[in-house]
Amino acid sequence: MPALICGSLAFDTIMSFEGRFAEQILPEQLHILNVSFLVPSLRREFGGCAGNIAYSLHQLGGTPVPMAMVGSDGADYVARFKALGIQTEFIRELADSYTAQAMIMTDRDNNQITAFHPGAMSQAHQTRIEARTDIALAIISPDGRDAMLQHAEQLHAAGIPFVFDPGQGLPMFNGEELLRFVDMATWVTVNDYEGRMLTERTGLSSAEISRRVKGLVVTLGGQGCEVWVDGQQTMVAPVVADKLVDPTGCGDAFRGALLFGLERGWSLVDACALGNRVGSHKITTPGCQNYTLNHLRPA
């Protein structure tokens, strides 16, 4: 059954800095920071969390239904998804805005500095979620603040189980709001940095959060991930990549695999194991939506 994917569609401008950020920034001069990075490599890619998750799920053979807002420059993105066979009925256009834009710079250690212009994404709350019997589950990924709040409430009211994936949108919410998200969600997924922020703002440990949902996933990059179920932690081993090319979008690729497994009734550990394999494969390819997963599709 289809999975509803709430979040952003964005254009990513990806730049590669051949040095290390740490070697260019003087800690004692942060209050007057003024740095410039030479980036010999630059490209523009299709991105955004909802777009990337939808692409990953589609590559695995799932049925993603992205819900997002694009601007007047978003026609090519919508046309691409249609050509791929990804549903676009819930992708709306705002004529007086740009599609969300991310400017991402990566250094030689795969550290990243990102600037993000939300554009049309800020109005994503204009699209409502209604009860649908053909939607198996959903995910709330980074989006406009109002959209994340309202879509979570709407999914909860419609009885549609969902993953709360706050990502880089987590700092927009206070502890009370985050607790509300957790209590409405069926699963929660964060990376290790976001996980620490989530526990600090809610006052709950990872074990305590996991007791309020069916499971908490904390991704650890190249170290695999933690799966917390009913207060118990299981480590899911990483999959070593053949080569490290571009980490952009690896977390979203993981989440597409997570949705694929959950929709099929897999255990959270098994779904995350597939997520680690998909993320490890994605990092070998530049951009967020240029890889194929035919070899990873479960029989």
N, C-alpha and C positions, 0 to 999 in steps of 0.2 A: 504493500500500500504506500501511497505517497507520504513524503515528509515535508512539512511546511518549514521553510527556512527564513526567519525574520532577521533582517540585517541590512548591510550596505552593499550596493554595487558601486565600484569606484574604479577610476583609472589610476594606475600606479606608475609613477616616474621613478625608475630604479637606477641608482648611481653606485658605482664601485670606487671606493677610495683604497688605493693600494698600500697605504700605511696603516698605522694604528691610531685611533682617536686618542688613546691615553698618552701618546707621545707628542700630541699637538696641543694638549690642554694643560695649563699650569694650575694645579689645585689652589694655590694661594692667590690666583688672579681671577677666580671665578666671578667675583663681584664686578669685574670690568671685562667680561668675556667678549672677545672679538676675534673669531677664527675664520679661516677660509680653507676649504679642502679642494684640492685638484681632483676631479673625477673624470678620468679618461674614457670610462665606459658609461653610457647612458642609453636607456631604452624605455619605451612606454608599453605597459602591459594592462590587460584586463585584470581587475582585482576586486577588493571589497570582501568582507567576511562572508556575506550571504552568497555572493558569486562564487567565491573559492570553495565554500562548503558544498554548494550545489554541484559544482564541477566534479569534485571528488566523489560525491555520492553517485552521480551519473556515470562516472567512469567505472565504478564498481558494479553497475547494473541496477542501482536503485532508482527511485522516481522522486527527484527533488521538485518542490514547488516554491521557488524563491518569492518572497514578498519584500519589495524594496521600491524606493523612489529614485528616479534618474532625472537629470536636467535636459535642457534642449540639445545637448551634445551626446545624449545617450542612445541614439537610434542604432548606432553600430553595435553596441553591446547587446541590445535586445535582439537585433537581427542575428548576431552570432549565436545566442542561446537558442533561438528558433531553429537555426541550421543544425545545431547539435541535437535537437530533439528535447530540449529542456523547456518545460512549461513557462509561459511568460504572462499568464492572465492576471497575476497580482503585481506586476511591475508597472508602476504608473510614472508619468512624465510631468514635470513642472517646466513650463515653457520659459519662465523668467529666472531660472537658476541654472548653474552648472551641475553636472554630476559630481559627486564627491571625488576629491583628488587627494592622493597620498604621494608625498615626495620622500623617498626612502633611500638613505645612504648607508652602505655597508662597508665596514673596514675589513682588513685581511684576517681578523680573528672572528668574523661573522657578528661583531657588535653592530647595532643599527641605531641611527638617528632618523626620526620620522617627523615630518610636518604634515598635518592633515587639515584639509578644507572640507567641511561637511556638506556644503551646498544643499542640493535637493534632499539629502538624507534628513535634514532637520525637520522636514515636513512629512516624514514617513508615517507619523501617527494618523494622517488623514485616511489611511486605509485601515478599515476595521476587520477584525477576525470574527467570523460567525461560526456557529457550530456546524460541523460537517462530518458525516459518518465515514467518508472515504479518506480521511486524514488519520494516519496511524499515530504519529507523534510530531513534535515540532522542536525547534531550537530558537531561543532568544539570543542572538549574537549581537555584537556592538552595532548600535544604530543611534538615531536621535534619542535624546533622553526621554521625551514624552512617548515616543513609539515603544521603547523598551518597557516603560511602566505600564502603558495601556495595553500593549499586546500580551504581556504576561497576565494581566487581569482578565483579558478576554479569553485567552487560552484556558485559564483556570475555570472561568465561568462556563466555558463550552465543554469542560471535562476532557480536554485533549492533553495527554501527558507531554511534558516538554523538558528539554535540557536548558538550564540557565548557564549561559556562557558569556559573562560580562566583558571579558577581555579588557582592551584599553579603555572601555567605557566605565569600568568599575569606579574610578575616582569621582564620577559624577554623582554618586549616591552615598548617603550617610548610612550609619549602622542600622537604623530603624528600617530604611527602605530596602537595604540588602537582606535583612531578616525576612521581610515580606516576600521578596523574590524567592528566597530559599524555601519558605513555607508553602509557596504556591508550586514550586518546581517539583519534578520527579527525580531529576538528576542535576548535579552541578559539575561544571568542569572549568578549571582555571590552570594557568601555569604557576610555577613555584612562587614568583614574585607576587602575582595576583592573589595567590593563596594566602600569603602572609598578610597582605592588605585586607583580605576578606576576614581573616580571623581577628585582626586588630580592630576592625570597625564593628564587627558584630559581637566581639567578646566571646566567641565560641571557638573551640579548638576544631581541628579537622575531624577528629573522632565525633565530637558533638554535632557538627554539621551533618555528618554522614548518617546520624541517627534520625535526622529530620527529613531525609530524602531516601530514595532507594540506593543512592550511591554518589560518592564524590570522587572525581578524577583530578589529580594534580599532575600535570605534565612537567617533565624535567629535562626537556631537550634531548641531548645525547645520552642522558642517563636513564631513559625510559620513563616510567610514570608510576605514581602511587594510586592505588585503587582502595578507597575506603568504603566499606559496607558494614552498617550496624556497628560502627566503632572499631572495626578491625581493619588493619592495613595489609594490603598485598602489593608487593613490588612486581611490576611487569617489566621484564628485561628489555633493554633497547635492542634495536636492529642496527648493526654497524653499516653505514652507507658506503657504497663503492667509492664515492668521491664527494667532496663538499663544494657545491657550486653556488647555491643561493638558498638561504634559509627562509626567505620571504614566502609566507603562505603555508609553511609546514604545519603549523598548528591548525589551520583551517582544513588542510588535507586530512589530518588526524581526525578531526571532528566529523568529516564526511563519512569516514570509516566507522566511527563510533555510532552514528545514526544508522548506518547500514546494519551493523550487528544488533543494535537494540530493536530495530524494526522487525528483525527476524527472531527475536526472543533469545539471543545469545546471552551468556553471562557477561557482566561488565568487564571481567578480566579478559575474556576471549575477544570482545569488541575492541578493547584497548590494545590487545596484541596485534590485531589487524591494523589499528591506527598507527602503531609504531612502525609496522612494515610499510604502510603507505607514506608516512612522513619521511622515513628513511629513503624511499624511492624519490619522493618529490624534491628533496634537497639536492639531488644530482642533476636537476633541470633548472635552467633560468626561468624566472617568472613564476606566477602562481597557477597558471592554467595551460601549461604547455606539455604536460606529461600524459602518458597513457597507463592504464592499470589492467589491461587485458590479462596479463600474466598473474595478477593477484586476485582476480575474480574467483570467489568460492564456487565450487562446482554445484 
